[in-house]
Amino acid sequence: MIKKIKARDARLGMYIHEIRGSWLEHPFWRKSFKLESQKDLNTLLRCNFDELWIDTQKGLDVQAELIVDETVIVSVEQETIVEDPIPEPVKPAKPVRKAIVQTSLDEELSTAKTIHHKAKQVVTSMFNEVRMGNALEIQGAEALVEEINQSIVRNPNALLSLTRLKNADEYTYLHSVAVCMLMIALAKQLDLDETQVQQAGMAGLLHDVGKMAIPNEVLNKSQKLSDHEFALIKQHPQRGWEILKACYQVEETVLDVCLHHHERVDGRGYPDKLSGDQLSLFARMGAVCDVYDAISSDRCYKKAWGPAESIRKMAAWCDGHFDEVVFHAFVKTIGIYPNGTLVKLKSGRLGVVIEQSRKSLTTPILKVFFSTSTDAPVPIEIIDLSKTEDKIDSIEDPQKWQLDISRVQGIT
C-alpha cells in the first residue's frame, strides 16, 4: 500500500516509494529505496521537505504491531532516532587517511593546472602504447586518479574549470581526463564511498581507450562519417572492453563503464541496447559525464556549445537518454550555470562564472569585467550572487563579445 507520511516519521525499515519535493532539496540518487542505513535516515530527516510516500508492502509502516500472545496486539510507537547504529562485528582497521584541508579557488588553481598537464601526459602516453599494440599499464593512472580526487576535495571548482581546456587535436586524450574529473565529482555528489569514487575516476579515465583501435582518419574526420565509418566508431566500447579485459588490474566497474557509456535508459544506445535497471549506476554516470564533456568541447567536426547551453540541451534529452536522478545529481555537481558560463546581469554588466555557490545553484560566484551599458570594461570584481540584489538576466555567447573565456577566468 502506497501511503503519505510526514518526513519526520521516517524510520529504518521503511521502503521509500517517492520523495515529494524538488530534486534540488535532497541528495538521494534513487527514486525508490529501502531505508536501511542510519546515515541515510539522518540525511533524510535533515532535508528541507515535509512529506514523503512509503510502500508498506515492501517495508515498515509508521507504526509496527507486535503480537504479545494469541489474542493481544500492542502498538509500538515510533522509535527514537539514535545517532549510533547497532555495533557491527569488528573488522580489520583500515589505514587512516590524512585529512585533506579545503583551499580557496586561487590557492588550488595552480596545483590543478599542474595535475591537468600531468594527466594529459599520462593519458597520451598510455593510449599511444595501446595504439602501438602494447599492453596497457595502469599504475600511473591509479596514482593520477587519486591526485585528481584530492584536488576535488580541496576545491572542486579549480579542476572542473579546466575541463574545457582542450582543442580538437587533443580531444580524445583530454576528454578522458575531463570525464575522469566529472565522474569523481559526481560520485561524491551521490555520496559514494572512497573505493567507489576511485573506481568512478578510473572508469572515466579509461572509458574511451577503445578509440585507440579506430583508424585516426576515421576518428578525426571533419566531414560527415559514412555508414561504414560510423559503424567503426560504434565499435570502440567493445574494443575498449577487450583491451581492458586483458589487463588483470582493472575492476569490473571500469569494464562496465567502458562497454556501456553509450547506452541509453530507453534501450536505444549501443552496443547492447540495455535499458532501465539493466544499466548499472556507474554506466548511467558515465553516459552523462561523457555527453556533457563531448558537447561542451570543440571537436574536429563541430564547435562547442557553452556550458549552460549544454546542460539545457541535456535536460531536454533526459526523457529516454539519461537517468533523470543521476542527471539531476550531475547538475548539482557542476551547476545550472557551470564554471566558464558567460552571463549578463540585470545591471547590464557581463560576468563569467568562476565558482559555484554553496547556497543555491542559481546564484554562482562571478568575475564581473564589462558594462554593456557603456560598452566598456569596468574594474574586475568578484561577486557572490547569493549576497547581492543583482541577478542573472541572460546567458551570453562569448563569440558575440569576442571573448576568450579561459583568459577571462584566469585559467590560461
Secondary structure, 3 states (H helix, E strand, C coil): CEEEEEHHHCCCCCEEEEECCCHHHCCCCCCCEECCCHHHHHHHHHCCCCEEEEECCCCCCCCEEEECCCCCEEEECCCCCCCCCCCCCCCCCCCCCCCCCCCCHHHHHHHHHHHHHHHHHHHHHHHHHHHCCCCCCCHHHHHHHHHHHHHHHHCHHHHHHCCCCCCHHHHHHHHHHHHHHHHHHHHHHCCCCHHHHHHHHHHHHHCCHHHHHCCHHHHCCCCCCCHHHHHHHCCHHHHHHHHHHCCCCCCHHHHHHHHHCCCCCECCCCCCCCEHHHCCHHHHHHHHHHHHHHHCCCCCCCCCCCHHHHHHHHHHHCCCCCCHHHHHHHHHHHCCCCCCCEEEECCCEEEEEEECCCCCCCCCEEEEEEECCCCEEEEEEEEEHHHCCCCEEEECCCCCCCCCHHHHHCCC
